[in-house]
Amino acid sequence: GLMFTALIKMGNKSASTAVFKNMVWLVLFGVVTEGISNAAHVGGFLGGAAMGLLFAPSYGTSYGMTRKWSAEVDTAPPDYRRAMGFGMEPKSGMFPLWNLWAGIALALLLRPELRVIPGCIVRGFLSPGSLSGMITA
């Protein structure tokens, strides 16, 4: 979802369509395969899309860079220019990313029952399937 939203904000419609098609394939695969949670796939996609809408940068054309005799200098690396095109620059997102981290920290401080989440994430990485009950230790 985050990649889909970032590609749309960059103006790369073909790549965002490919990401969306892959998401559709994941959901179809989850329908025909036992033990795969489509709710997790769709929820992860929607959560990533929401993060992208709120925090990913937007992109716009630099007026100075598009003028023929502009004194503005292009400081972007060549790889960035090949991918984004001449004159395209990142703009700030809807909210700065530190707002997300501050919100998470505040939630962990104010709601003691949420403090188990980081440990669950680590446990999920160290022992995949143990939290869902699919693998019993």
N, C-alpha and C positions, 0 to 999 in steps of 0.2 A: 503494500500500500504506500509506503514512504517513497519507494522508487517510482511507482506509478505517478504519484503527485508531483515529485521533483521533475520528472520528465515532462509532464504537462506544463509545469511552470517554466521550463526551459524552452518550450515550444516544439519539443520533439514528439510529434504525434505518432510516428511509426513505431518508435521504441516503446512508448506508453501503451500502444495497442498490443504489442508483443507481450508486455508484462501482464496486461489484463487477460490475454489469451492463455498464458501460463497459469494464471489464477483459476480460470475456468477449467483447465485440465486437472489441476489439483483437486478441485471440488468433484469433478466427474470420477477421478481416481478414488476419492474418498467414498463415493456412492457405491462403487463396485467392489471395494476392498474392505474386509472386516477389520476393525480395530483402528481405523483412521478417523479422527474427529474433524468433521467438516466445520463444526462450530469454531474450533481453534483456527482453522485456515481462514474462514470468513472474518472472525473476530480480529485476527492478526492483521489481515488486509485492511479492515476498516480502521483499526487502531493506528496502523502506520499511515493510512491516508489522512486521518485526523491530525496526527503529528506533523505531517507534511504541509497540510493546509495552514496550521497554526505557526509552525516554527521554521519551515524551510524557506530559503531566500526566494524572492521573485527575481525575474530577469527583465531588463529593459535596455533600450538603445540609448547610448550616450550621444546626446546632441552634438557635443564638441567633436567626437570621433567620427561622426558621419559627414561633417563639413569638409569640403575638399582642401581648403587652405587653413585648417585649424592648427593652432599652436599646441593643442592637447597631445600628449605623448601616450602611446599605447604601451603600458607596462606589463601586460598579460603575457604569460609564456606562450610559445608557439603551439603547444598541444592544446591549450585552452582555446586559442583562436581557431584552430582546426575544428574543434568540437562545437564551439558556440557561435562562430561567425564574427565578422568584424564589427566592432562597436557595441557588442552585447556585454553588459556588466551586471553583476549580481546587485540586487537591492536588498534591503533588510526584509526579514519576514514579518508576519503580522505581530508576533511577540518575540523578544529576544530569548535565546535558548536558556539563559540563566533563570528565567521565570519558571520553566519546567522543573529544573533541579530544585529551586526554592520551594515550589509547590510540593514536590515529593518529600523533601526534608521536613517541611511543615506538617504534612500528613503523618509522617512517621513519628514526629514528636507529639502531636496532639492525639493520635489514635493508637494506643498501645497494641491493639489487636493486629495492626498492620505491620508491626515490627518483625513478624515471622516471615514476611514475604522475601526479603533478601536471602535468608537461609534456605527457603524453599527453592529459590532460583538456583543457588549453588548446588543443592542436593539434586535438582533436576538435571543439571549439567553433569554431575559426577555419576549419577545413576539413572539414566534415562528410563522412563516408564515406572519408576518406583512411586511417584506421587499419584499417578492415575490408578494404581492398583493392577496394571497390566503385568508388571513384574513384581513378584513378592520376594523380599529379601529373607 
